[in-house]
């Protein structure tokens, strides 16, 4: 697809919009449809579009395989860490109410962090799976 100038120009215009939409879905997910999983898929698809249109070597320079693996672990640790933090603060696992003095503030903070962990994990998983299927995993 490197020879098709229309696809290259259109994708270079659309990829920033796709990434911005992923951020919108990520941080608006607790108020409406969306959340971490959907945002992670949108973010991963923008990266995969970039890799398909430009080339996989450029994509590997942007997000090396080791970075996607670390992001997988960090997203999972963020998700689990919010649950453990709730336990240390006197609640049950994933009880967000104890994360702040006002229970509703703690719930909002907890769900935002949980959704962020899910979004990071899903985006990193999509990128890692793409690398494996593209035969570029090292």
C-alpha positions in Angstrom: 0.0 0.0 0.0 3.0 2.3 0.0 2.4 3.2 -3.6 -1.2 4.4 -3.1 -0.8 8.1 -2.3 -4.5 8.6 -1.6 -4.5 6.0 1.2 -1.3 7.4 2.7 -2.6 11.0 2.8 -6.1 10.0 4.0 -4.6 7.8 6.8 -2.2 10.5 7.9 -5.1 12.8 8.3 -7.3 10.3 10.0 -4.9 8.6 12.4 -4.7 11.7 14.7 -8.5 11.9 14.7 -8.8 8.2 15.5 -6.3 8.6 18.4 -8.2 11.6 19.7 -11.5 9.7 19.5 -9.9 6.9 21.5 -9.0 9.3 24.2 -12.6 10.7 24.2 -14.0 7.2 24.5 -11.5 6.4 27.3 -12.3 9.3 29.5 -16.0 9.6 28.6 -16.7 5.9 29.2 -18.0 6.4 32.8 -20.6 8.9 31.6 -21.9 7.1 28.5 -21.1 4.3 26.1 -17.5 3.3 25.9 -14.7 2.8 28.2 -11.3 1.1 28.4 -12.0 -1.8 26.2 -13.4 0.2 23.3 -10.8 2.9 23.6 -8.0 0.3 23.6 -9.4 -1.3 20.4 -9.7 2.1 18.7 -6.2 3.1 19.7 -4.8 -0.3 18.6 -6.6 -0.1 15.3 -5.1 3.4 14.6 -1.6 1.9 15.2 -2.3 -1.1 13.0 -3.6 1.2 10.2 -0.3 3.2 10.5 1.7 0.0 10.3 -0.2 -1.2 7.2 -0.1 2.1 5.4 3.4 3.3 6.1 5.4 0.1 6.9 6.0 -2.2 9.8 9.5 -1.1 10.4 8.3 2.4 11.2 5.6 1.0 13.4 8.2 -1.0 15.3 10.3 2.1 15.8 7.3 3.9 17.2 6.2 1.1 19.5 8.8 -1.7 19.9 7.7 -5.1 21.0 9.2 -4.6 24.4 7.2 -1.5 25.0 3.9 -3.3 24.1 4.8 -6.1 26.5 5.6 -3.6 29.3 2.3 -1.8 28.6 0.5 -5.2 28.9 2.0 -5.7 32.3 1.4 -2.1 33.5 -2.2 -2.1 32.5 -2.8 -5.3 34.4 -0.9 -3.9 37.4 -2.9 -0.7 37.4 -6.2 -2.7 37.3 -5.1 -5.1 40.1 -3.4 -2.2 42.0 -6.7 -0.3 42.3 -8.3 -3.4 43.9 -5.4 -4.0 46.3 -5.4 -0.3 47.2 -9.0 -0.6 48.2 -8.2 -3.6 50.4 -5.4 -1.7 52.1 -7.7 1.2 52.8 -10.2 -1.0 54.6 -12.6 -2.0 51.8 -13.0 -5.1 49.7 -11.2 -5.8 46.5 -12.3 -3.3 43.8 -14.3 -1.3 46.4 -13.8 2.1 45.0 -15.7 4.0 47.8 -12.7 3.9 50.1 -10.3 5.5 47.6 -11.3 9.0 48.7 -13.0 10.7 51.7 -16.2 11.2 49.7 -17.5 7.8 48.5 -18.7 9.1 45.1 -15.3 10.8 44.5 -13.6 7.5 45.3 -15.9 5.6 43.0 -15.2 8.0 40.1 -11.5 7.8 40.7 -11.6 4.0 40.9 -13.5 3.4 37.8 -11.4 5.9 35.8 -8.2 4.1 36.9 -9.7 0.7 36.2 -10.8 1.8 32.7 -7.4 3.3 32.0 -5.8 0.0 33.0 -8.1 -1.9 30.7 -7.5 0.5 27.8 -3.8 0.2 28.1 -3.9 -3.6 28.3 -6.2 -4.0 25.3 -4.3 -1.6 23.1 -1.0 -3.3 24.0 -2.5 -6.7 23.4 -3.8 -5.7 19.9 -0.4 -4.3 19.0 1.4 -7.4 20.3 -1.0 -9.7 18.4 -0.4 -7.7 15.3 3.3 -8.1 15.6 3.0 -11.8 16.1 0.7 -12.2 13.1 2.9 -9.9 11.0 5.9 -12.1 11.8 7.9 -9.2 13.3 7.9 -10.3 16.9 11.4 -10.4 18.3 
